[in-house]
Amino acid sequence: MVYFVRSDRFVGSKAQEAIGWALKVADYVNKKYDTNVEVLMNVTGIQTELHWLARGKSVGEIEELFGKLLSDPEYQKLLGETEGMFVDGTLKDHYYRSVSQARGLV
């Protein structure tokens, strides 16, 4: 199993808007593409950071979803709704591999 996490920091005064928008995007992607993107928020550390978590059997499977999203006009429209909501330069992406499911690889 491969996990993809996209993280971004929202402007503190925009917390409700940012969380609502993050959930709206996850709901849209989950319904349209029959996937299970989750929105996470830190329990400790930076409290203004949101994370979108997606799972796939491979990096290729997740990249395939990204390809569909890049050409999806409704998704692109959703991305345009974030003006002033997130802190510039704080977006980061990470891929993780499940060690418990890949015992022979370590």
Secondary structure, 3 states (H helix, E strand, C coil): CEEEEEEEEECHHHHHHHHHHHHHHHHHHHHHHCCCCEEEECCCCCCCEEEEEEEECCHHHHHHHHHHHHCCHHHHHHHCCCCCCECCCCCEEEEEECCCCCHHHC
